[in-house]
């Protein structure tokens, strides 16, 4: 194989979480007397962590934004999601088969997400038990993607060079993360961004099905 490590994004890459995120966001919005939002709206809020997620939700409501409301909505969203993170969430078709094949090829697997660390770890443990060598979500004191910091921490922990690593994700954030980490990237179109969007944001390798990812790594 061309690489020793495949480093994956989580939401929109390994797992289809849009239903669970929409459910939890709308539960929090109801607690704060806000109207529900659609999955299509929520899709555009994802990829830069929970704070940005909530900010984007609020700015979609003209006249509703305030720091006080943001703080309350963020707290209510996190509380609800941490108790319902498995609901309306599933691996994309072909992901499990891909991971099994990559492990059989001798590759190490990592997941680095801007989702909070606790639900990130719980989701990986539930859906892919024993498959990943390193899992990291957003945590205090560590910069979020597209900063290279969480990726470089992963490489240091596993003792693997960036030249031996490929970063796989579904967004412009993931493309920038790979670029900032000085490593190759593969962008996937089954997630939350279109092929056209990915190309406009600098994608160099675009994959349309999980099982085909292995061909990009040879």
N, C-alpha and C positions, 0 to 999 in steps of 0.2 A: 504494500500500500504506500501511497505517496506521503501520507501523514501518520503520525503516531497518536494524535489527539483530535477528536471531533468535539468542538465546543458549541453547544446548542443554546439558542434562546428558548424560552418556555411558551408563553402565550402566543398562539398563532404559528408556532413552529412544531413543537412536540404535542401540545394539547390545544384543542378547540375549547376555549374558556369563555367565549363571548356570551353564552347563555347564562352561565353562573355569575359573571360580572354584571350583566344587565339586571339579573334578579336581585343581586345584593345592592347595587346602586339604587334601584328603584325602591327597595325596602327602606334604605336610608333616606331617600327623597320623600317618601311618604311620612316618615317620622318628623320631617321638617316642613311639611305642608307644601311640597313641591310636586308638580306634575311628573308622571313617568316619562322616560325617554326610550326610544326604540333601539333595537340591536344595531341598526345601521348608524345611528348617532353614536352609540357607545363604542363602536368599532373605531371611530376616529379619535377617541379619547386615549386609546391605549398606547403604551410603549415607553413612557418616561417616568414610571412610578406612580404611587397612589396620590401624592400631592398634586401633580400635574393632571392626573385623571380627574380628580374632583374639581380642580380649577376649570378644566375644559367643560365639564358638565355644567358648572354654574354660569360660565360665560355664554353658554348656549341659551340661557334664560335672560333676556334683556331686563335689566333693572333689578335682578335678584342677587347680584354678587356683593358680598361683604366678607371681611376677614373673619368676623365672628361666625357667620353662617358657614364659611369654608371649614373652619375648625370643627364645628359641630357635625357637619356632613361627613367629614373625613373620619372622625371618631366613630360615628354610627355605621358608616360603610365598613370600616375595618372590623368592628365588633361583629357585625352580621356575617361578613364574608368568612371570617375565621371559624365560624360555626357552620357554614354552609358551602365551603369551598369545593366540595365534591359534586354538588348539584349542577345539573346541566353542563357537565364537563366530561370530555372524553378524548382519548388519543386520536389523532388523525389516522385514517385508514393507511396501513402500511408502515406506520412508525415502529410498532413493536417488532415486526419482521426485520426492518432495517437495523434496529439496534442489536438484535440477536446476530445478524450477519456481521456487523462491524466488530462486535466483541469476538466472534469466531475468527475474524481476520487479525485479531491481536491488538485492536485499537483501544485506547482509553477513551472514556466518554465523560464529558462535563456538561453541566447546565448552569448558565449564568443569566439571571433574570433581574429586571427592575421591579418585579413584584416583591412585596415584603418577604423577608427571609423565611419566617416560620411557615406560611402557606406554601411557599416554593418547595421547601423540603418535604412537607407533608404530601404534596401532590406527586412529587417524584417517587417518594417511598411507596405511595399507594398504587400508582399506575405502572411503575417500572422498578419493582423491588430488586435490589441487588445489581442493577445494571450500571449505575453511574458511579464513577470514581471520585467525583467532586460535584457538589451542588452549592450554589450561593445565590441568595436573593438580596434585596436592598436592606442595608443595615446602617445604623448610626456610625459615623466616623469613616465610612467608605464611600467614595464618589460613585454615582450611578453611571451606567452606560449613557452616552458614548465615551465617557472617560475610559481609558485603558486600565484603570486601577483594579477593578474586580477581575479582569482577565489576567493581568500580570500576577495577581495574588494566586490565581488558580495555577498558572504555569510554574510559579515558585514552589507551590505545595506539591505538585506532581513531578517536578524536576524535568520538565519538557520545554524545549525552545519554541519561540513563536514561529520559526521557520518550519517546524514540524507539526503545526497546528492549523486547522481550518475552522473558521467561525461560520455558523449556519443560523440564519434568521430570516424574518419575513418583513423587515422594515428598514427605513432609512437610518434609524438609530443603530441597527445591527451592522449596516454597511459602514457607518462611521466608526463603530466600535472596532471592527476588524482593521480598518485603515489606521486608526489611532494606536492599535496594538501591533502594527506592522506584521499582519498575517493575511493569508488568503481568505476569501469569503465566498460563500454560496448563498444566494437569495432564493427563497421559496415562494411560489405563487399560490399555495393552498391556504395561506394565512390571511392577514387582514389588510394587505396592500396589493394592488394590481401589478401586473408585469410592466405596464407603461410607467406607473409611479416608480417602481424599483429602477427601471432603466434611466429615468430622468434624474434619479438620485445616486447614480454612479455604480449600479450593479454590474459586475463583471462576469459572473456565472449565475445563470438563472435555471432553477430546476422546477419542474411542474408536478412531480410525483415523488413521495418519500422514497420509494424503492429505487428510484433512479439516482438518488444521491450517491450511492456507492460507486457509480461509474465516474463521478467527478473526483473521487478520491484515489483513483488508480494511477 
